[in-house]
Amino acid sequence: MYTAIVTAPSAFLFSYPAGGSITDELLSGWLVTVREQRGDFLKITTQYGYTGWLKSWAVRQISPKESSVWDIQNQNTCKTLLLCRGTTDILKEPKVQASVLCTLFMGSSLLSLGAPEGGWRPVKTAAGICGYLPFCSLQPCPVPVPVCCLSASEQQKLRAAVIRYACSYLGTQYRWGGKTHEGLDCSGLTFMSYYMCGILIYRDAAIVEGYPVHEIPLSQIQPGDLLYFPGHIALYTGNDKYIHSTGNPASFGCVINSLNPEDKNYREDLACSLTAAGSVFP
């Protein structure tokens, strides 16, 4: 058993080696624990407790010392920054005309190689690619703080930030197991919206013990809370509206729908099958 880091821009996780269904997508700079190898596949566990099989070329083994530098949950040693825009090119030089070395997705982790100059920041990817990107495409890794320790105003800011990240995916196509602006599924949307705010919720459309989401009465739901349906999850945005990534052929992507039958974007099938509401907030 050892620690590895994702070096590919993104890598799909499979239910079993060579032919299994896609269950998740991991991004560049994310850490995994490797537990087993079968041919070209590695059985791994993510930092958020998800287990599956990954193609071995998508990761590289790293030492405990290097792992501490990339570990976003260890604020004492972590030196990474997060990409905060949908897709970002890593450029060879600090100018718009420079050649593209690689393209990464929102939520990927990078190492800073120095202070920004002229709006550009030198960075290094988990694959060892050194280049530049606009400073506005980066944010510090959020400091994990229990939501219960936040003030009322801080909680409202967190709710707004979660919704803002979710809305950045509007118009993105549906992709089973996806987590990027190239395509994502329902729980990929909710996971990434909270991940960008420093909160690791469960990857699938369920409330699971040991993760921060707890069930609440539907009457108490607020913007940023979660709506659960059979095999589906959405993020409540307020005024009976919710944002979700749906595989319904009529939308097939990230859209906003309503629980109110008087609204044009009302989805009767979902409104009538709502099973629970959940929240990370006290």
C-alpha positions as CSV (number, residue, x, y, z in Angstrom):
1,M,0.0,0.0,0.0
2,Y,1.4,3.4,-0.9
3,T,0.3,7.0,-1.7
4,A,0.1,8.2,-5.3
5,I,-0.9,11.4,-7.0
6,V,-3.0,11.9,-10.2
7,T,-0.8,13.2,-12.9
8,A,-3.3,13.1,-15.8
9,P,-5.5,16.1,-16.3
10,S,-8.4,13.8,-15.3
11,A,-8.8,10.0,-14.8
12,F,-11.8,7.9,-14.5
13,L,-12.4,5.4,-11.7
14,F,-13.9,2.1,-12.6
15,S,-16.0,-0.4,-10.6
16,Y,-13.6,-3.2,-11.5
17,P,-10.5,-3.6,-13.8
18,A,-10.8,-3.9,-17.6
19,G,-14.4,-3.4,-18.5
20,G,-16.0,-2.1,-15.3
21,S,-18.4,0.8,-15.4
22,I,-17.2,4.4,-14.7
23,T,-17.9,5.4,-11.1
24,D,-15.9,8.6,-10.5
25,E,-13.5,11.1,-12.0
26,L,-10.3,12.3,-10.3
27,L,-8.4,15.4,-11.1
28,S,-4.7,16.4,-11.5
29,G,-3.0,16.8,-8.1
30,W,-5.4,14.7,-6.1
31,L,-4.0,12.1,-3.7
32,V,-5.0,8.4,-3.6
33,T,-4.0,5.4,-1.6
34,V,-3.0,2.4,-3.8
35,R,-4.1,-0.9,-2.4
36,E,-3.7,-3.5,-5.1
37,Q,-2.5,-3.9,-8.8
38,R,-4.0,-6.1,-11.5
39,G,-2.3,-5.7,-14.8
40,D,-2.6,-2.1,-15.9
41,F,-5.1,-1.2,-13.2
42,L,-4.7,0.0,-9.6
43,K,-7.2,-0.4,-6.8
44,I,-7.3,2.9,-5.0
45,T,-9.1,4.8,-2.3
46,T,-9.6,8.6,-2.6
47,Q,-9.2,11.1,0.2
48,Y,-13.0,11.2,0.4
49,G,-13.3,7.5,0.9
50,Y,-14.3,6.3,-2.6
51,T,-12.7,3.1,-3.8
52,G,-12.3,1.8,-7.4
53,W,-9.9,0.9,-10.1
54,L,-7.7,3.4,-11.9
55,K,-5.4,3.0,-14.9
56,S,-1.9,2.9,-13.6
57,W,-0.5,5.5,-16.2
58,A,-2.7,8.2,-14.6
59,V,-0.8,8.3,-11.3
60,R,2.7,8.2,-9.9
61,Q,3.9,7.0,-6.5
62,I,5.1,9.7,-4.1
63,S,7.0,9.8,-0.8
64,P,5.3,10.8,2.5
65,K,7.2,14.1,2.4
66,E,5.9,15.0,-1.1
67,S,2.4,13.8,-0.1
68,S,2.3,16.3,2.7
69,V,3.0,19.1,0.3
70,W,0.0,18.1,-1.9
71,D,-2.3,17.1,0.9
72,I,-5.1,19.7,0.9
73,Q,-6.4,18.4,4.2
74,N,-3.1,19.1,6.0
75,Q,-3.0,22.9,6.2
76,N,0.3,22.8,8.2
77,T,2.3,21.5,5.2
78,C,0.1,21.9,2.1
79,K,1.6,24.3,-0.5
80,T,-0.9,23.8,-3.3
81,L,-3.3,26.1,-5.0
82,L,-6.6,25.2,-6.6
83,L,-7.7,26.0,-10.1
84,C,-11.0,28.0,-9.8
85,R,-12.0,28.3,-13.4
86,G,-13.7,25.7,-15.5
87,T,-10.7,24.9,-17.7
88,T,-7.3,26.6,-17.7
89,D,-4.3,26.3,-20.1
90,I,-0.9,26.0,-18.6
91,L,1.3,28.2,-20.9
92,K,5.0,27.9,-21.7
93,E,5.5,31.6,-21.2
94,P,3.7,34.4,-19.3
95,K,1.9,35.8,-22.3
96,V,-1.3,35.0,-24.2
97,Q,0.5,34.1,-27.4
98,A,2.5,31.3,-25.6
99,S,2.1,27.7,-26.6
100,V,-0.2,25.5,-24.4
101,L,1.6,22.8,-22.4
102,C,-1.5,21.2,-21.0
103,T,-5.1,22.0,-19.9
104,L,-6.5,21.3,-16.4
105,F,-9.9,21.5,-14.8
106,M,-11.4,23.4,-11.9
107,G,-10.5,21.7,-8.7
108,S,-7.1,20.5,-9.8
109,S,-4.2,21.2,-7.5
110,L,-0.9,22.9,-8.5
111,L,2.3,24.0,-6.8
112,S,3.2,27.7,-6.9
113,L,6.8,28.4,-8.1
114,G,6.8,32.0,-7.1
115,A,4.9,35.2,-6.6
116,P,2.7,36.5,-9.5
117,E,4.2,39.0,-11.8
118,G,2.2,41.1,-14.3
119,G,-0.9,39.0,-13.6
120,W,0.8,35.7,-14.3
121,R,1.9,33.0,-11.8
122,P,4.5,30.3,-12.3
123,V,3.2,26.9,-11.4
124,K,4.1,23.2,-11.5
125,T,1.6,20.4,-12.1
126,A,1.6,17.0,-10.5
127,A,3.0,15.7,-13.8
128,G,6.0,17.9,-13.4
129,I,5.0,20.4,-16.1
130,C,6.2,23.9,-15.3
131,G,4.5,26.9,-16.9
132,Y,2.3,29.9,-16.3
133,L,-1.3,30.8,-15.9
134,P,-3.3,33.9,-15.1
135,F,-3.4,34.6,-11.4
136,C,-7.2,35.0,-11.5
137,S,-7.5,31.2,-12.3
138,L,-6.1,30.3,-8.9
139,Q,-7.3,30.3,-5.3
140,P,-5.7,29.2,-2.1
141,C,-6.9,25.8,-0.8
142,P,-9.8,26.5,1.6
143,V,-9.0,25.9,5.2
144,P,-11.2,23.1,6.5
145,V,-13.2,24.5,9.3
146,P,-16.3,22.8,10.9
147,V,-19.3,24.6,9.6
148,C,-20.7,24.7,13.2
149,C,-17.8,27.0,14.1
150,L,-18.8,29.6,11.5
151,S,-20.8,32.7,12.4
152,A,-24.2,33.2,10.8
153,S,-22.8,35.6,8.3
154,E,-19.9,33.3,7.4
155,Q,-22.4,30.5,6.9
156,Q,-24.4,32.6,4.5
157,K,-21.2,33.4,2.6
158,L,-20.4,29.7,2.4
159,R,-23.9,28.9,1.1
160,A,-23.5,31.6,-1.6
161,A,-20.1,30.3,-2.6
162,V,-21.4,26.7,-3.0
163,I,-24.1,28.0,-5.3
164,R,-21.7,30.2,-7.3
165,Y,-19.5,27.2,-8.0
166,A,-22.5,25.1,-9.0
167,C,-23.8,27.7,-11.4
168,S,-20.4,27.8,-13.1
169,Y,-21.4,24.4,-14.5
170,L,-24.6,25.6,-16.1
171,G,-24.8,24.3,-19.7
172,T,-22.2,21.6,-19.1
173,Q,-23.3,18.3,-20.7
174,Y,-24.2,15.3,-18.6
175,R,-21.5,12.7,-18.2
176,W,-21.9,9.6,-16.0
177,G,-19.2,9.7,-13.3
178,G,-17.9,13.1,-14.5
179,K,-16.7,16.0,-12.4
180,T,-15.5,18.6,-14.9
181,H,-16.7,21.3,-17.2
182,E,-16.4,18.8,-20.1
183,G,-19.2,16.8,-18.5
184,L,-20.5,15.8,-15.0
185,D,-23.2,13.9,-13.3
186,C,-25.6,14.9,-10.5
187,S,-23.4,14.0,-7.6
188,G,-20.3,15.2,-9.4
189,L,-21.9,18.7,-9.5
190,T,-22.8,18.7,-5.8
191,F,-19.4,17.2,-4.7
192,M,-17.4,19.7,-6.7
193,S,-19.5,22.7,-5.5
194,Y,-18.7,21.8,-1.9
195,Y,-15.1,20.6,-2.6
196,M,-14.2,24.1,-3.9
197,C,-15.3,25.4,-0.6
198,G,-13.2,23.0,1.4
199,I,-15.9,20.5,2.3
200,L,-15.8,16.8,1.3
201,I,-19.4,15.4,1.0
202,Y,-20.3,11.9,-0.1
203,R,-19.8,11.3,-3.8
204,D,-23.1,9.6,-4.6
205,A,-26.8,10.6,-4.3
206,A,-27.2,9.5,-0.7
207,I,-26.9,10.7,2.9
208,V,-24.2,8.5,4.4
209,E,-23.0,8.4,8.0
210,G,-19.5,9.7,8.6
211,Y,-19.9,12.5,6.0
212,P,-21.0,16.0,6.9
213,V,-24.4,16.0,5.3
214,H,-27.3,15.3,7.7
215,E,-31.0,15.1,6.9
216,I,-33.2,18.1,7.6
217,P,-37.0,18.7,7.3
218,L,-37.9,20.0,3.8
219,S,-39.6,23.0,5.5
220,Q,-36.2,24.1,6.8
221,I,-34.2,24.0,3.5
222,Q,-32.1,27.0,2.6
223,P,-30.0,27.9,-0.4
224,G,-26.9,25.6,-0.6
225,D,-28.7,22.6,1.0
226,L,-29.2,19.4,-0.9
227,L,-32.3,17.6,-2.4
228,Y,-32.4,13.9,-2.7
229,F,-34.4,11.8,-5.2
230,P,-34.2,8.1,-6.0
231,G,-30.7,7.9,-7.6
232,H,-30.4,11.6,-8.0
233,I,-29.2,14.7,-6.1
234,A,-29.7,18.4,-6.6
235,L,-28.5,21.7,-5.0
236,Y,-31.3,24.0,-3.7
237,T,-30.8,27.6,-4.8
238,G,-33.8,29.3,-3.2
239,N,-37.3,30.3,-4.2
240,D,-38.3,26.7,-5.0
241,K,-35.4,26.4,-7.6
242,Y,-32.6,23.9,-7.7
243,I,-29.6,23.3,-9.9
244,H,-28.7,19.8,-11.0
245,S,-27.0,17.8,-13.7
246,T,-29.6,15.6,-15.3
247,G,-29.4,12.8,-17.8
248,N,-32.9,13.5,-18.9
249,P,-32.7,13.7,-22.8
250,A,-34.8,16.9,-22.7
251,S,-32.0,18.7,-20.8
252,F,-29.0,16.4,-20.7
253,G,-26.8,18.6,-18.6
254,C,-26.5,21.1,-15.8
255,V,-29.8,23.2,-15.6
256,I,-32.0,24.9,-13.1
257,N,-35.5,23.5,-12.5
258,S,-38.3,24.2,-10.0
259,L,-40.4,22.5,-7.4
260,N,-43.2,24.9,-8.0
261,P,-45.8,23.6,-10.6
262,E,-46.5,27.2,-11.6
263,D,-42.9,27.7,-12.9
264,K,-42.1,27.0,-16.5
265,N,-39.1,24.9,-15.5
266,Y,-41.1,22.7,-13.2
267,R,-40.1,19.0,-13.2
268,E,-43.1,17.0,-12.0
269,D,-41.3,13.7,-12.1
270,L,-38.7,15.0,-9.6
271,A,-41.0,17.1,-7.5
272,C,-43.2,14.1,-6.9
273,S,-40.3,11.8,-6.0
274,L,-38.3,14.0,-3.6
275,T,-37.3,11.7,-0.7
276,A,-35.1,13.9,1.6
277,A,-33.3,17.2,2.1
278,G,-29.8,17.4,3.6
279,S,-27.5,20.0,4.9
280,V,-23.9,20.4,6.1
281,F,-25.1,23.4,8.2
282,P,-26.2,23.0,11.9
